[in-house]
Amino acid sequence: MENTPNSPIDYFRTQIGKTLDRTPSAAGNWLAGVLLAVDNSEIKVAYTVRPDMCNPGRILHGGIASLMLDDVIGMGNFVAGSEFLMTSINLSVDFLSAAQVGEQLEVSAKLVRSGANLNHWEAIIRKDGGKIVAKASSNLIKTHVRIIDLV
């Protein structure tokens, strides 16, 4: 399925450099990230911290940082070549530094292990200067929904 016309990876490659605001993920669309790179085991998305993404202290809300990590992992897993849709069964996040309104962030996710029923991903949010804002790991489990039925 990886290289079939209209496969998830082919579609996402056409979105490089574009704002991701028309995906199946309404929450991800609200984030309005820009796809930087994608392949079958890694993905990078850029975000700008907006005021509506922040806590009362005007720093990136932990829930929004978690959403960024989870959504990028989910997109990466969607294009990883599985015949079936997979869903998160956990997300472990470490918050390591703050991000302010207006800062540019890059979220990168990498497939660490691909199994028959379970995939393991790691992801990092970095500021422009390379400082880590948060990092995460997540396991996704196979569902019975065929990806081909979604594209």
N, CA, C and O of each residue as an XYZ file, in Angstrom:
604
protein
N       0.805     -1.188      0.000
C       0.000      0.000      0.000
C       0.855      1.262      0.000
O       0.384      2.316     -0.427
N       2.085      1.183      0.462
C       2.939      2.341      0.664
C       3.040      3.240     -0.567
O       2.981      4.462     -0.424
N       3.189      2.689     -1.756
C       3.403      3.512     -2.931
C       2.235      3.487     -3.908
O       2.395      3.874     -5.066
N       1.079      3.045     -3.467
C      -0.078      3.047     -4.354
C      -0.558      4.476     -4.541
O      -0.416      5.300     -3.638
N      -1.130      4.781     -5.714
C      -1.654      6.134     -5.901
C      -2.687      6.456     -4.818
O      -3.478      5.599     -4.424
N      -2.666      7.674     -4.358
C      -3.594      8.162     -3.334
C      -3.394      7.495     -1.978
O      -4.299      7.526     -1.144
N      -2.243      6.901     -1.741
C      -1.956      6.341     -0.424
C      -1.735      7.497      0.552
O      -1.466      8.619      0.123
N      -1.844      7.242      1.845
C      -1.627      8.315      2.826
C      -0.274      9.020      2.660
O      -0.207     10.246      2.754
N       0.796      8.266      2.417
C       2.120      8.904      2.288
C       2.158      9.802      1.054
O       2.735     10.889      1.098
N       1.547      9.358     -0.048
C       1.522     10.197     -1.256
C       0.759     11.490     -0.994
O       1.200     12.568     -1.393
N      -0.379     11.383     -0.326
C      -1.152     12.576     -0.014
C      -0.351     13.525      0.874
O      -0.262     14.717      0.579
N       0.226     13.018      1.947
C       0.956     13.884      2.871
C       2.162     14.532      2.202
O       2.507     15.666      2.532
N       2.807     13.840      1.274
C       3.930     14.461      0.561
C       3.477     15.675     -0.233
O       4.252     16.616     -0.403
N       2.250     15.678     -0.722
C       1.739     16.848     -1.455
C       1.445     18.009     -0.510
O       1.236     19.134     -0.965
N       1.427     17.755      0.795
C       1.100     18.779      1.784
C       2.331     19.427      2.417
O       2.193     20.324      3.248
N       3.528     18.988      2.038
C       4.748     19.574      2.604
C       4.777     21.069      2.281
O       4.591     21.474      1.133
N       5.014     21.876      3.311
C       5.040     23.326      3.165
C       3.685     23.981      3.309
O       3.580     25.207      3.257
N       2.647     23.184      3.489
C       1.290     23.712      3.601
C       0.782     23.631      5.040
O       1.255     22.823      5.840
N      -0.187     24.485      5.345
C      -0.839     24.457      6.646
C      -1.776     23.260      6.707
O      -2.571     23.034      5.794
N      -1.677     22.504      7.779
C      -2.503     21.307      7.975
C      -3.802     21.708      8.667
O      -3.936     21.556      9.882
N      -4.751     22.216      7.900
C      -6.018     22.650      8.485
C      -7.223     21.992      7.823
O      -8.358     22.438      7.987
N      -6.953     20.911      7.063
C      -8.045     20.160      6.427
C      -7.803     18.658      6.553
O      -8.023     17.898      5.610
N      -7.356     18.252      7.712
C      -7.089     16.836      7.965
C      -8.312     16.212      8.635
O      -9.239     16.933      9.004
N      -8.335     14.892      8.801
C      -9.434     14.260      9.541
C      -9.471     14.630     11.025
O     -10.459     14.351     11.705
N      -8.406     15.255     11.535
C      -8.326     15.617     12.948
C      -8.746     17.072     13.154
O      -7.988     17.985     12.825
N      -9.943     17.295     13.694
C     -10.413     18.656     13.947
C      -9.494     19.386     14.930
O      -9.211     20.571     14.756
N      -9.034     18.681     15.955
C      -8.126     19.292     16.931
C      -6.802     19.649     16.261
O      -6.240     20.714     16.517
N      -6.312     18.770     15.416
C      -5.087     19.050     14.673
C      -5.259     20.223     13.722
O      -4.338     21.023     13.552
N      -6.420     20.335     13.103
C      -6.692     21.458     12.210
C      -6.645     22.776     12.978
O      -6.147     23.779     12.466
N      -7.162     22.773     14.202
C      -7.125     23.967     15.050
C      -5.681     24.383     15.344
O      -5.384     25.575     15.421
N      -4.788     23.411     15.507
C      -3.378     23.724     15.754
C      -2.752     24.453     14.571
O      -1.891     25.315     14.748
N      -3.193     24.098     13.354
C      -2.745     24.763     12.117
C      -1.232     24.729     11.936
O      -0.599     25.750     11.668
N      -0.662     23.527     12.089
C       0.764     23.370     11.850
C       1.079     23.355     10.367
O       0.189     23.203      9.531
N       2.361     23.516     10.050
C       2.840     23.448      8.673
C       3.709     22.204      8.560
O       4.679     22.049      9.302
N       3.363     21.320      7.632
C       4.116     20.087      7.432
C       5.478     20.424      6.838
O       5.561     21.080      5.800
N       6.543     19.976      7.493
C       7.908     20.240      7.035
C       8.506     19.060      6.285
O       9.200     19.242      5.284
N       8.239     17.856      6.764
C       8.822     16.654      6.155
C       8.021     15.444      6.584
O       7.423     15.430      7.660
N       8.013     14.415      5.724
C       7.318     13.180      6.058
C       7.918     12.034      5.267
O       8.214     12.169      4.080
N       8.092     10.911      5.934
C       8.381      9.650      5.264
C       7.700      8.552      6.064
O       6.880      8.844      6.934
N       8.022      7.303      5.789
C       7.287      6.202      6.428
C       7.625      5.974      7.894
O       6.981      5.155      8.550
N       8.619      6.679      8.422
C       8.953      6.447      9.823
C       9.274      7.729     10.582
O       9.675      7.674     11.744
N       9.102      8.872      9.943
C       9.411     10.139     10.606
C       8.580     11.262      9.991
O       8.264     11.241      8.801
N       8.234     12.242     10.825
C       7.443     13.380     10.372
C       7.837     14.602     11.185
O       8.176     14.488     12.363
N       7.792     15.780     10.554
C       8.105     17.044     11.231
C       7.046     18.072     10.861
O       6.690     18.233      9.694
N       6.549     18.768     11.891
C       5.527     19.794     11.706
C       5.932     21.023     12.520
O       6.385     20.903     13.658
N       5.761     22.213     11.920
C       6.073     23.473     12.595
C       4.782     24.106     13.116
O       3.735     24.036     12.473
N       4.880     24.720     14.287
C       3.757     25.428     14.896
C       4.232     26.782     15.405
O       5.396     26.944     15.772
N       3.339     27.735     15.425
C       3.581     29.019     16.064
C       2.696     29.079     17.299
O       1.491     28.841     17.211
N       3.280     29.395     18.443
C       2.510     29.472     19.685
C       1.620     30.714     19.625
O       2.101     31.840     19.496
N       0.314     30.480     19.723
C      -0.685     31.541     19.712
C      -1.211     31.778     21.136
O      -1.089     30.900     21.990
N      -1.791     32.947     21.393
C      -2.347     33.206     22.730
C      -3.387     32.171     23.160
O      -3.463     31.831     24.340
N      -4.200     31.662     22.207
C      -5.231     30.692     22.580
C      -4.664     29.296     22.845
O      -5.419     28.371     23.144
N      -3.350     29.136     22.738
C      -2.678     27.875     23.058
C      -2.014     27.928     24.436
O      -1.381     26.965     24.869
N      -2.168     29.065     25.116
C      -1.396     29.299     26.339
C      -2.232     29.233     27.606
O      -3.454     29.378     27.582
N      -1.539     29.011     28.709
C      -2.163     29.058     30.030
C      -2.209     30.517     30.484
O      -1.733     31.391     29.760
N      -2.769     30.804     31.663
C      -2.837     32.205     32.113
C      -1.469     32.889     32.243
O      -1.398     34.118     32.228
N      -0.410     32.133     32.366
C       0.938     32.700     32.427
C       1.510     33.039     31.068
O       2.664     33.455     30.965
N       0.710     32.864     30.013
C       1.090     33.147     28.632
C       2.222     32.253     28.124
O       3.015     32.653     27.271
N       2.277     31.042     28.665
C       3.201     30.044     28.113
C       2.373     28.876     27.582
O       1.238     28.657     28.004
N       2.958     28.140     26.659
C       2.259     27.031     26.019
C       1.657     26.103     27.068
O       2.363     25.606     27.946
N       0.362     25.873     26.973
C      -0.367     24.998     27.892
C       0.124     23.564     27.689
O       0.342     23.135     26.556
N       0.294     22.837     28.768
C       0.756     21.453     28.687
C      -0.179     20.564     27.881
O       0.273     19.659     27.179
N      -1.468     20.816     27.978
C      -2.435     20.036     27.203
C      -2.286     20.280     25.711
O      -2.462     19.360     24.911
N      -1.964     21.504     25.330
C      -1.767     21.823     23.914
C      -0.458     21.225     23.424
O      -0.395     20.714     22.306
N       0.585     21.279     24.240
C       1.846     20.624     23.870
C       1.606     19.125     23.676
O       2.123     18.528     22.731
N       0.829     18.524     24.563
C       0.502     17.096     24.440
C      -0.293     16.831     23.167
O      -0.067     15.829     22.488
N      -1.229     17.732     22.840
C      -1.995     17.598     21.609
C      -1.075     17.648     20.392
O      -1.223     16.846     19.470
N      -0.134     18.578     20.384
C       0.822     18.660     19.274
C       1.572     17.346     19.114
O       1.667     16.808     18.011
N       2.096     16.841     20.200
C       2.856     15.586     20.166
C       1.990     14.435     19.680
O       2.395     13.679     18.797
N       0.803     14.298     20.251
C      -0.098     13.198     19.898
C      -0.553     13.291     18.441
O      -0.638     12.276     17.750
N      -0.845     14.499     17.980
C      -1.328     14.659     16.612
C      -0.229     14.358     15.594
O      -0.490     13.722     14.573
N       0.990     14.807     15.861
C       2.097     14.522     14.937
C       2.416     13.026     14.935
O       2.667     12.452     13.876
N       2.411     12.398     16.094
C       2.599     10.945     16.153
C       1.499     10.254     15.354
O       1.773      9.336     14.581
N       0.261     10.692     15.537
C      -0.860     10.083     14.813
C      -0.729     10.218     13.313
O      -0.981      9.262     12.580
N      -0.330     11.411     12.836
C      -0.135     11.597     11.397
C       0.987     10.704     10.893
O       0.870     10.074      9.841
N       2.072     10.655     11.650
C       3.197      9.804     11.260
C       2.802      8.349     11.179
O       3.192      7.636     10.254
N       2.032      7.916     12.145
C       1.601      6.518     12.149
C       0.646      6.226     10.999
O       0.653      5.128     10.441
N      -0.174      7.211     10.645
C      -1.124      7.058      9.545
C      -0.410      6.761      8.229
O      -0.920      6.014      7.394
N       0.772      7.350      8.050
C       1.505      7.151      6.791
C       2.581      6.070      6.892
O       3.330      5.856      5.938
N       2.667      5.393      8.027
C       3.748      4.427      8.259
C       3.608      3.120      7.484
O       4.509      2.282      7.520
N       2.494      2.937      6.787
C       2.367      1.760      5.939
C       1.487      0.656      6.487
O       1.417     -0.420      5.893
N       0.815      0.888      7.599
C      -0.077     -0.123      8.151
C      -1.335     -0.243      7.287
O      -1.826      0.750      6.749
N      -1.836     -1.439      7.164
C      -3.096     -1.647      6.448
C      -4.287     -1.131      7.264
O      -5.315     -0.743      6.710
N      -4.125     -1.136      8.594
C      -5.212     -0.764      9.496
C      -4.885      0.512     10.266
O      -3.728      0.775     10.592
N      -5.909      1.292     10.548
C      -5.772      2.469     11.386
C      -5.323      2.013     12.771
O      -5.741      0.960     13.251
N      -4.476      2.808     13.404
C      -4.037      2.512     14.761
C      -4.439      3.687     15.647
O      -4.544      4.821     15.182
N      -4.662      3.403     16.925
C      -5.059      4.440     17.867
C      -4.158      4.393     19.096
O      -3.655      3.335     19.474
N      -3.966      5.550     19.709
C      -3.087      5.646     20.886
C      -3.672      4.880     22.060
O      -4.873      4.932     22.325
N      -2.796      4.168     22.757
C      -3.212      3.541     24.011
C      -2.531      4.191     25.205
O      -2.923      3.971     26.351
N      -1.500      5.000     24.927
C      -0.882      5.798     25.983
C      -0.081      6.922     25.364
O       0.266      6.879     24.184
N       0.210      7.925     26.169
C       1.053      9.048     25.773
C       1.732      9.531     27.039
O       1.078     10.012     27.964
N       3.033      9.400     27.072
C       3.800      9.844     28.231
C       4.587     11.086     27.820
O       5.389     11.039     26.887
N       4.352     12.199     28.523
C       4.966     13.471     28.145
C       5.796     14.023     29.295
O       5.370     14.010     30.450
N       6.984     14.507     28.960
C       7.832     15.236     29.896
C       7.917     16.673     29.411
O       8.278     16.918     28.260
N       7.589     17.627     30.278
C       7.657     19.046     29.953
C       8.980     19.578     30.490
O       9.235     19.516     31.693
N       9.817     20.098     29.603
C      11.188     20.429     29.987
C      11.517     21.915     29.976
O      12.438     22.345     30.671
N      10.786     22.702     29.206
C      10.973     24.160     29.230
C       9.721     24.824     28.664
O       8.881     24.169     28.048
N       9.611     26.116     28.880
C       8.427     26.859     28.457
C       8.582     27.358     27.021
O       9.694     27.536     26.523
N       7.439     27.579     26.368
C       7.396     28.225     25.063
C       6.440     29.405     25.170
O       5.349     29.281     25.728
N       6.849     30.535     24.639
C       6.102     31.789     24.750
C       5.274     32.052     23.495
O       5.519     31.477     22.434
N       4.292     32.932     23.645
C       3.486     33.373     22.503
C       4.420     33.912     21.419
O       5.328     34.699     21.686
N       4.168     33.466     20.197
C       4.956     33.920     19.046
C       6.138     33.036     18.714
O       6.686     33.131     17.616
N       6.550     32.169     19.646
C       7.701     31.315     19.354
C       7.349     30.253     18.314
O       6.225     29.757     18.253
N       8.344     29.927     17.508
C       8.213     28.883     16.501
C       8.674     27.564     17.105
O       9.739     27.493     17.719
N       7.865     26.515     16.928
C       8.180     25.195     17.456
C       8.233     24.195     16.315
O       7.521     24.327     15.320
N       9.085     23.197     16.474
C       9.104     22.078     15.534
C       8.841     20.805     16.323
O       9.526     20.507     17.301
N       7.836     20.064     15.879
C       7.523     18.779     16.497
C       7.962     17.699     15.526
O       7.503     17.648     14.385
N       8.849     16.842     15.987
C       9.296     15.719     15.159
C       8.934     14.427     15.869
O       9.076     14.309     17.086
N       8.467     13.464     15.096
C       8.103     12.158     15.642
C       8.796     11.085     14.816
O       8.909     11.191     13.595
N       9.251     10.059     15.505
C       9.975      8.978     14.844
C       9.432      7.631     15.311
O       9.231      7.405     16.504
N       9.201      6.749     14.351
C       8.760      5.388     14.649
C       9.947      4.604     15.182
O      10.952      4.441     14.491
N       9.832      4.120     16.407
C      10.916      3.384     17.050
C      10.778      1.888     16.787
O      11.764      1.208     16.504
N       9.554      1.383     16.881
C       9.303     -0.042     16.657
C       7.947     -0.216     16.003
O       6.942      0.333     16.454
N       7.942     -0.986     14.940
C       6.703     -1.309     14.247
C       6.439     -2.798     14.412
O       7.248     -3.632     14.004
N       5.306     -3.121     15.012
C       4.953     -4.513     15.210
C       3.664     -4.865     14.497
O       3.037     -4.006     13.876
N       3.273     -6.103     14.583
C       2.051     -6.568     13.916
C       0.806     -5.876     14.464
O      -0.125     -5.584     13.713
N       0.786     -5.613     15.763
C      -0.391     -5.010     16.392
C      -0.110     -3.701     17.127
O      -1.042     -2.981     17.487
N       1.161     -3.388     17.352
C       1.523     -2.252     18.190
C       2.709     -1.510     17.586
O       3.698     -2.133     17.200
N       2.620     -0.190     17.501
C       3.741      0.651     17.075
C       4.145      1.550     18.223
O       3.296      2.042     18.967
N       5.459      1.767     18.368
C       5.979      2.642     19.415
C       6.648      3.839     18.764
O       7.495      3.686     17.883
N       6.260      5.044     19.206
C       6.769      6.299     18.669
C       7.399      7.142     19.768
O       7.020      7.047     20.936
N       8.365      7.967     19.380
C       8.913      9.000     20.252
C       8.806     10.325     19.521
O       8.931     10.371     18.297
N       8.576     11.401     20.259
C       8.421     12.717     19.648
C       9.049     13.780     20.538
O       9.161     13.612     21.753
N       9.457     14.880     19.908
C      10.097     15.994     20.615
C       9.557     17.309     20.067
O       9.369     17.465     18.860
N       9.312     18.249     20.974
C       9.023     19.629     20.598
C      10.285     20.439     20.888
O      10.802     20.433     22.006
N      10.773     21.142     19.849
C      11.941     22.006     20.007
C      11.608     23.438     19.609
O      10.810     23.680     18.703
N      12.238     24.384     20.306
C      12.164     25.792     19.914
C      13.128     26.023     18.756
O      13.933     25.156     18.417
N      13.029     27.219     18.150
C      13.918     27.588     17.054
C      15.392     27.344     17.373
O      16.128     26.846     16.521
N      15.830     27.683     18.571
C      17.231     27.523     18.944
C      17.639     26.093     19.267
O      18.805     25.838     19.569
N      16.697     25.157     19.209
C      16.996     23.762     19.475
C      16.672     23.294     20.883
O      16.737     22.097     21.161
N      16.324     24.213     21.779
C      15.995     23.828     23.149
C      14.729     22.974     23.159
O      13.750     23.295     22.486
N      14.758     21.886     23.925
C      13.622     20.973     24.009
C      12.564     21.549     24.952
O      12.850     21.897     26.098
N      11.334     21.638     24.436
C      10.190     22.101     25.225
C       9.525     20.909     25.903
O       9.187     20.974     27.085
N       9.335     19.818     25.155
C       8.704     18.611     25.699
C       9.112     17.422     24.855
O       9.491     17.561     23.692
N       9.026     16.255     25.461
C       9.271     15.018     24.715
C       8.226     14.000     25.139
O       7.677     14.071     26.239
N       7.959     13.044     24.243
C       6.899     12.075     24.525
C       7.236     10.723     23.926
O       8.059     10.597     23.019
N       6.568      9.722     24.469
C       6.558      8.398     23.842
C       5.111      7.931     23.856
O       4.330      8.289     24.736
N       4.773      7.115     22.850
C       3.389      6.664     22.710
C       3.360      5.307     22.036
O       4.176      5.004     21.166
N       2.405      4.501     22.455
C       2.131      3.227     21.799
C       0.772      3.323     21.126
O      -0.185      3.850     21.692
N       0.708      2.805     19.909
C      -0.544      2.787     19.147
C      -0.882      1.348     18.815
O      -0.004      0.553     18.482
N      -2.165      1.017     18.907
C      -2.614     -0.350     18.678
C      -3.494     -0.412     17.435
O      -4.224      0.528     17.120
N      -3.406     -1.531     16.744
C      -4.156     -1.732     15.507
C      -5.655     -1.846     15.805
O      -6.073     -2.521     16.745
N      -6.447     -1.161     14.970
C      -7.903     -1.298     15.024
C      -8.319     -2.202     13.864
O      -7.473     -2.761     13.165
N      -9.616     -2.337     13.669
C     -10.115     -3.134     12.549
C     -10.565     -2.261     11.377
O     -11.188     -2.753     10.437
N     -10.249     -0.968     11.434
C     -10.603     -0.035     10.364
C      -9.464     -0.013      9.345
O      -8.324      0.296      9.689
N      -9.774     -0.337      8.106
C      -8.766     -0.318      7.041
C      -8.500      1.112      6.599
O      -9.431      1.884      6.374
N      -7.223      1.460      6.475
C      -6.840      2.812      6.059
C      -7.376      3.104      4.661
O      -7.797      4.227      4.384
N      -7.367      2.138      3.805
C      -7.850      2.338      2.436
C      -9.288      2.850      2.416
O      -9.690      3.537      1.477
N     -10.068      2.517      3.454
C     -11.450      2.980      3.546
C     -11.546      4.439      3.954
O     -12.609      5.050      3.840
N     -10.425      5.009      4.435
C     -10.414      6.394      4.915
C      -9.898      7.373      3.881
O     -10.130      8.577      3.995
N      -9.196      6.870      2.867
C      -8.591      7.790      1.885
C      -9.407      7.837      0.614
O      -9.053      8.554     -0.321
